[in-house]
Amino acid sequence: MSLRPPQTRARPLYSAAERERRDGSVWTLVQGILAPIQFAVFLVSLALVIRVLATGEGEVAATISIVAKTFVLLTIMVTGSIWEKVVFGRYLFAPAFFWEDAVSMIVIALHLAYVAVLVTGALDLTQQMWLALAAYAAYVINATQFVLKLRAARLASPEAVPSGLGVTA
C-alpha cells in the first residue's frame, strides 16, 4: 500500500465504475446519515465545552459530549473506511480522498488524545477542554475538506456526487 499523495491531475472524483459502486453501496447511505449526526453532536459538544471554559460549569455534560463525539467520529471513520474499500478498492488513502484521510488521522489522534488524558488525568479540566477544542478545530478543517471536495465534484459533474454522501470524517 502506497501512502504517496496522488499526482495532481484533472480527473473526476469518481470513475464510472467507482460511481456505480458508490451508488450501489449501503455504506454511502450510512455515511450520508452519520455525517450530519456527527456535525450535530459536534455543535452541542462545542457549546458545552465553551460553557465549561467560560463559566467552569457543566464539566460532566461537556465530558460526556466529547466522548460521544469521539465515538461518533470513530464510527464514521470505520464505516467510511469500508465505504472507501467498496468504492475505491482500499480502506484508506485512495487517491480521490488522500488528503481528507490524512487530516482525518490527525482528527482521530486529537480525539483519542483527549480520551487518554481524561482516563489518565494527565491534564486538568481546563487543559482537557482546550485539547477538545483543538480536536474540534481539526474536525472543522477536515469536514470543510470533504464538503469542498464533494461540492467541486458536483459542480464538475452534477450526476457524479449525491449531496452530502461519501464523507468519512
N, C-alpha and C positions, 0 to 999 in steps of 0.2 A: 504494500500500500504506500503510495507516494503522498507526502504531505506538502509537495510543492504547490504554490499558488498557481491557478490556471493562467494560461497565456491570455493576454488582452486580445480579444477579437470580437467582431460583431456577429456573435452567434446568438440566436434566440435562446431564451431561458430554458425552453423545453424543445426537444426534437419531437417529431410527430409520434414516435413510439413512446417517448417519455410522457408526452401529454396524454396519450391513450392509457398508459399505466397509471398516471396520476388520477385521471378521471374515473378509472375503474377501481380505485383502491378505497377501501373503507377508512384507511388511515388519513386520507385527505379530509374527509368529514370530521374525523376525530381532531385533527389539527385545527380545522375551522371552528370547532366548538371550544377547544381548550384555550386558544389564543385570547379570545375576549374574556374568558373566565380568569385567566392569569392576569390580564390587564385590570379587571375589576378588583381582584384580590390585592394587586399592587396599589391601586388608588386608595383603598381602605387602609391598608397597612401603612402607606406613606403618611396619611393623615394621623394615624395613631403614633407613629414614630416621631413626627414633628410635634405632636402634643406632648409626648414624654420629654423631648428636648426643650420645649418652651415652658412647660409647667412642672415637670417632674412627676406628673400624674399619669396613670394608665399603663404602668410597666407591664402588668400581666397581659392585658389586651394587646399591647404592641408586640410583646414577645411571641404570643400565640400567633398573631398575624404574620410575623416574619417567618416563623416555622411553617405556617400554612403556605405562604408564598414560595418558600423553598421546596415544599412538597409538590406544589403545582408545577413549578419550574422543572423539577426532576421528571415529573410525569410527562410534561410536554416534550422534554428532551429525549426521553426514551421512545415515546411514540413517534416523535419526529425523526429519530434515527431509523426506526422501522420504515417510516414513510420514505425516507431518502433511499433506503436499500431497495424498496419496491420500485421506486421511480427511476433511480439512477444507478442501481446495482452496487452501492456501497453505503455503509451505515453512516459515515460522516465524511466531510471534506470532499463531496462531489464538486467538480469544478463550478457548477452553477451556484453553489452556496458555500464556497470555500471560506470567504471572509466572514460571512454570517456565522458559520460554525466555529471559526477561530475565536471570534468575540464571545460566542456562547460559552466557550470553555472558560473564559475569564469571568463571565457572569456566574457560572456554576461554582467556580473556585471561590469567589467572594461570598456567595450564599452559604457554601459549606464551611467557609472560614467563620462565618457568623455562628453557625451551629456548633462548631468546635469550641469557640470561645464561650458560648453560652453553657455548654456542658462542662467545660474545664474551669470556668470562672477566671480565665486568663485576663479578661478586660472588665473594667467596671461598667455599670449600666450606661453611662454617657458614651463611653468608647464603643460599646456594643451597638448603640443606636447610630453612631457615626459610621461604623462599619456597615450596618444595614443600609444607610443612605448611599454609601459608596457602591454597594451591590446594586442598589436601585438605579443609580446613575448609569452604571454599566448596562443594566437591563434596558433602560430607555434608549441608549445608543444602539443596542442590539435590535430592539423592536423597530426602531427607526430604519435600520439597515434593511430589515425584512420588508417593511411597508414600502420603502423607496424602490427596492428591487422588484417587488411584485407590481407596483404601480407602473414602473418603467416597462416591464414586460407586457402589461395590459395595454399600455399606450402603443407599444410597438406592434402588438398583435392582439386585438380585442378578444379573440377566442382562446388565446393561449393560457390565461390565468384567471380562474374564477376568483371573485372578490374575497379577500381575506384568507385564502387557503394556502397551505404549504408553509406556514410559519412554524419554525421549530423551536424558537426560544423567546 
